Amino acid sequence: MKKIPGIKNYAASFIKNKSIKALNEAIKLVGGHTQFVKQLQIYDQLLAGWKHNQHGISPEYAVAIERLTQGKVSRYNLRIDIFQEK
């Protein structure tokens, strides 16, 4: 099978963009940055790290965000690399 240059970078970029888009949607649904941090009981720095993709959202927080948004933002969209689509 022939390897396609840059395909790994494209896939990683796709996953990162999808996760950040889902995170931003969750923040919006909850009522903004302050409410989001308060509801999840996390520090601003952790959220900033997620938004700037310095580190991925842990599976536990992905599930918590899914619950917080009543399933409107799924754990799959937050961590496509870990969870299977329903």
C-alpha positions, -999 to 999 in steps of 0.1 A, spaced: 0 0 0 14 34 -10 18 59 18 3 94 13 26 122 26 11 143 54 -19 120 60 -10 116 97 -8 153 102 -41 158 84 -58 132 105 -44 147 137 -55 182 126 -90 170 118 -94 153 152 -81 184 170 -104 208 151 -135 186 156 -127 184 194 -122 222 197 -154 229 178 -173 205 200 -158 221 231 -167 256 220 -203 244 213 -205 230 248 -193 262 264 -219 281 244 -247 257 254 -238 260 291 -240 298 290 -204 308 285 -169 303 298 -177 312 335 -207 289 338 -188 261 320 -159 263 344 -182 266 374 -204 237 364 -175 213 357 -156 226 388 -124 231 369 -98 259 367 -97 284 339 -62 271 331 -75 237 324 -101 250 300 -75 272 283 -53 241 278 -82 223 262 -91 252 239 -55 257 228 -51 219 225 -21 218 248 -36 186 261 -67 166 253 -98 164 273 -96 134 296 -122 107 290 -138 115 324 -143 151 315 -156 142 280 -183 122 297 -190 150 322 -193 175 294 -217 152 275 -239 150 306 -237 187 313 -249 194 277 -276 167 280 -260 148 251 -260 178 227 -222 176 227 -211 139 226 -180 124 242 -173 111 207 -170 146 193 -148 156 222 -125 126 219 -129 109 186 -97 91 192 -110 73 223 -148 69 220 -168 51 193 -196 69 175 -231 58 186 
